Structures are given as structure tokens and as C-alpha cells.
């Protein structure tokens, strides 16, 4: 059995994608600030606040789409079979418990399955 919170998260894949993309969006600029050479950081400062904010928004949008596609749930064949169990056709049985087969046989036809 799945936990309740896991079932709730599966119903809201966009929320999980937004949370994951927030983490990835904040990770990339912080790693860039720590590991990039000073010339690259000077070039980022020269871009200005508006360009940097648009770059962060584009990065957030990209990661949201990537995570939403990766969290797409695929149904397995077993789940399809489990869903069809309740919709099966009723089976008529005789008093012995065996399934009764009604066949229309012409009077002159040979019943080879009885031999």
C-alpha cells in the first residue's frame, strides 16, 4: 500500500515539479557564484538586474517543464488488468459447478469433440 502523501503527490504532478524546479533553479546560480571564474561573474553583473531576472525565470520554466515530463505517470499492464476485473461478464454455471456451453449443432453435423 502506498502512503497517503505519496498518493496525494501523484495526483498533483505540477506541484511536485514546481518544488523540484525551485531547488534546481536555486542550485544553478549558487553553484555558478561559488565556482565560476571572476571574469564570468563580472560579465553577469554587467548584464543588469532585468536580464538576470529573465534568465532565472527562463531557467525556472525550463526545469519545471523537465520535471513535469519526468514525473509523468505511466500505467502498467497489471493496473489495466486490475481495473478490468470488476467489469468481466457474468459466467453461468450449472449445479455441478462446470460452465455450461450451449452450441447450436445441425442434425447431420458430426460432433468430433465428443469422440
HUFENUR-V651200 format. One record per residue. RES is the residue in one small letter. PSI is psi in whole degrees, 0 to 359 (NA if undefined). Layout:
res:psi
RES:PSI
RES:PSI
//
This chain:
res:psi
x:138
x:152
x:156
x:322
x:328
x:321
x:322
x:323
x:324
x:333
x:342
x:71
x:336
x:323
x:317
x:323
x:322
x:318
x:317
x:322
x:330
x:317
x:316
x:322
x:321
x:334
x:318
x:309
x:325
x:321
x:323
x:319
x:327
x:324
x:346
x:150
x:156
x:330
x:322
x:322
x:322
x:322
x:324
x:322
x:325
x:337
x:323
x:165
x:321
x:316
x:321
x:322
x:320
x:324
x:320
x:320
x:319
x:320
x:318
x:316
x:318
x:312
x:326
x:315
x:319
x:313
x:326
x:320
x:326
x:337
x:9
x:130
x:129
x:134
x:138
x:166
x:327
x:323
x:324
x:320
x:320
x:325
x:330
x:352
x:319
x:346
x:19
x:157
x:145
x:143
x:128
x:134
x:151
x:186
x:337
x:348
x:353
x:153
x:133
x:130
x:118
x:122
x:138
x:116
x:132
x:152
x:326
x:1
x:140
x:134
x:90
x:337
x:347
x:348
x:NA
//
